[in-house]
Amino acid sequence: MGSRCDIRVVADDGEAARLIAAPAIAEVRRIENKYTRYRSDSIISRINAAAGLSVVECDDETAALLAYADRLHAASRGLFDITSGVLRKVWDFRNSRLPRSGALNELLPLVGWNKVVRGNARVFLPMRGMELDFGGFGKEYAVDQAAAVLAEMGVEHGYVNLGGDMRFLGPRADGAAWSIGIQDPRAMANTVASLPISRGALATSGDYERFIEVKGRRYCHVLDPRTGMPVSYWRSVSVVAPLALTAGSCTTIAMLMEQDGLDFLDRCGMGYLAIDQQGHIFRRTP
């Protein structure tokens, strides 16, 4: 998943805990292998390789995720677009370089979920060079699936944490809620708040995860699919929801909607903690 991941469960000893966690870890690895763009045999890589050439058959799980992506696209007024991952090709977040002149304009014609042809468990990208990328919700989906595996095993105390996207199966063994710190996006060793959570999910998106600074301006990895440029209104948005998939999707949409992000979260009834570029904190209890 490209990040630190951990599973915490209550057990008699370390070996028992490892045995409990093993099936959930295997489920995370299954999902990563299936949907990563770093493996040529993944379903995502096969769909992308067939762009402009042929239709690709999808299994039920993939079809359901594509349908979810369609709902997110509609709910976000087109801002959550899983074809926009192709824009990463011109953003160099490792070497602090901005896209060369004209590079974004060359890629923007390849962005557009409305161009994707779907139906009867099939998907077709009509233009060569188009890509799908599940990076916007794949990790959160894996969190929920791993938690479901643990729940089926009878786990009632613990959580799954994949790179800060978390799903809680129940409180600590003594019944107390887990206290989860929200990182200060400008002082990484500090927290700005602690949230007590026993069940449900928490996800955060921000401009501090992957970014570059050029001439004093910060450019983060959350890109507006209409322009190819990074959003800039929020330092971070954390959302509490029943599912990690929902929480993670809503944080990203709020980031993409910029000044309208909190109105979106309010309409959805989500609990959140958001920090704008001036450092002002906004909260809503679910």
N, C-alpha and C positions, 0 to 999 in steps of 0.2 A: 504493500500500500504506500510505499515511499515515505513512511513515517513511523514513529514509535507506536507500538501497539501493545496493549496488555489486557488480560482478563483477570478479574479478581473474584474468587468464590470462597465461601466458608467450607472448610474441610477439616478432618482430623489431623492431617499432616501434609507436608509438601507433596509427597508422592500421590496421595489421594487427590489433591487439588489438580495436579498435572493430568491425572487420568480423567477427571471431570472436564477439564478445559480442552483436552485433545480433540474431541469431535467438533467443538466450536472453532478451534484454530484451523482444522481441516476444512471446515465450511468457508472460512475467510479465504483460504488459499484457493479453494475451488472457484470462488467468485472472481478472485483476482486473475487467475489463469484464463478464465472464460472471457473476461471483458477487458483485459489490459490491451493497450495498443502496442506494448513492447514485445508481444509474442506473435509471430506470423500465423500461428494456428488458432488464435483466438477468434471468436465470432465477429468481434469488432474489426479486427484486421482483415478478415475475409470480406466483410461488407465493404470496407474502404478500398480494398484491392480491386473489387468488382465495380467501382464507381465508373459510370459511363459505359459499362460493358454488359453487365448481366444482373439479373435479379438473384437475391440470396434468400434461401429458405431459413426461417427462424423457428426455433423451438418455442414452447409456450412461455417459458420464463423470459426470454428475450423479447417476445412480442408484448408481454405485459409491461416490461420496462420501457419499450418504445411508446406504448400507449400512455404511460405515466409522463414521459417526456413531452408528449403532445399536450397533456393537460397543463403541465408547467408552462409551456409556450403560450397557451391561451391565457392562463391566469396572470402571467407577467406581461401581457400585451406584447409578446414577441421578444422580450429581453432575455429570457432563459431559453437558449437555443443550443442544442447539443451538436449542431454543425459548426459552431463558432470555434471549436478547438483548433481548427486549421490555422487560426491567427497566431498560435504560439510559434509558428515557423519564422516569424519576423520579429518576435520579442525575445531578446537575449537577456534573461534575468540573471545569468551567471557572470556576464562580463560588462554589465552596466552600459549597454549600447541601445540606443533608440533605433527603431526601424529606419532603414534608408528611405530616402524620398521616393514616393510612389509605390513602395512595397505593399502597404495596406490596401491601396486601391487595386492592386493586382489580385489580392486574395478575397476581398469583400464579395465579388460575384459568386464565390463558392460557398458563401454563408447564406443560410435560409432554410429553416425547417419546413416551410411551406413548399419547398421544391422537392422534398423527399416523397417518393411514391411508396405507399404501404397498402397492404390488403391481403387477406387470406394467408396470414403468417408469412408474408414475404416483404422484403424491403429492397428498394432500388434507389441508388444515388445517381441522378441523371447526368451529372457533369463529371468528367475526369478531374481528379484532384479534390473532389468533395470528400469529407470525412465525418464520421460520427465519433463522439467522444463521451463516454459515460463518467468522466472525471467529476462532473458536477453533482452526481448523486451515487456513484458506484460504491464509495467507501461507506456512506451512510446505509445503503442497502445491505452491505456486508455486516455492518453492526447489528442491524435488526435480525438478519438471518442467523448470526452467531448467537444472539440472545434467545432466539426461538429454539435453537438446539439445546441450550442450557435449560430453558424452561421445561422442555420435554423431558429432561433428565431429573426434573424436580428441584432445580436450584431456585431458592427463594431469597438469597442474600448475595449481592454482588453486582458487578457491572462489566460491560464490554467497552473498551476505550480504544478506538482506532484513530490515532493522530488527533485526539481532542474531540472527536465525535463520539458521544457516549450514550449508552442505553443501560438503564438501571432495572435490575430484576427484583429488587426489594431493598430494604434498609440494611444497615449493619446487623450483625448477629444479635446485638443488644437492643435492637429496635430503633436506634438513633438514625437520623437521616445522614446521608453522605454530605459532607461540606465541600463543594467544588469551587475552587478559586477561578475567577475570571482574570485573565492576564492583562496587564497594562500594556497596550499596544505601543507605547513609547518608552517603557522601562520594563524590559522583558523579565527581569528578576522579581518584579513586584506584581501584586494583584490589586484590582480596583474594587473588587467585591467578592463575597463568598455566597454561593447559593446552596441552600439545603434541599437535597433531592433524595427521595426514596424510590420512586418509580417514574418511568417515562424516559425522556431523552433530552439531551442538551447538545447543541452544535454551535460553533462559532465560525464566522468568516470575517476576514479583516485585511487591511492593507499592509500588514507586517509579516505575513507568512512567506510570500515571495514578492520581492519588489526590487526596484533599482532607484537610485537617486542621481539625477543629472541636473547640474546647475541649480541645486537646491530644491528641486521638485521631485516628489516621490511618485513613481509609477508602479501600481500594484498589478497582480496577475488577474484580477477580475476585469474582464474586457467587455465593453459594450459592443454587441454584435452589429450594431448599425454603423458604428464608426471605426471599430477596431481599437479604440483608445481605452485606457484604464479608467475606471470610475474613481471619484476622488472625494465624495461627500462624507463617508463614514470611515473612521479608524477601525472600528470593529462592530459587529452585530452578533449577539448571542441570543438564541431562541430556545425556549423550553416547549416541548410538544410530546404527545404520546409516543411517537415513533421518531427514530433518528432520521429516517428518510424525509419525513415532513419537516423536522427542525432544520436539517441541512439545506433543503431546497428553499425554505423560507428565508434563511440567512442570506443565501446567495441572491434571491430575488430582491430582498430589501437593499442589499448593497447595490444592485443594478439599477434599482429605482431611485437611488440617491435621496433627494429631499422628500420624495413621496414614499420612501420605504416604510416609515412607521405607520402611515395611514394604511398601507397594505397589511402590515402585521396586525393592526387594530381590527381591520375588517375580518381577518382570519381568526381573531380571538386568541392570538398567541401571546404568551408571556415572553418578555425580552429585556435585555440590557444592551443599549446601543451607545456608542461614543462617537461624537462627530469630530470634525477636524480641529475644532477649538478646544476639545477636551471635555465638552459638556456631556453629562451622562443622562440618559433617558431610560426609564424603567416602566414596565407594566407587569403586574402579577397576573398569571393566568386564572 
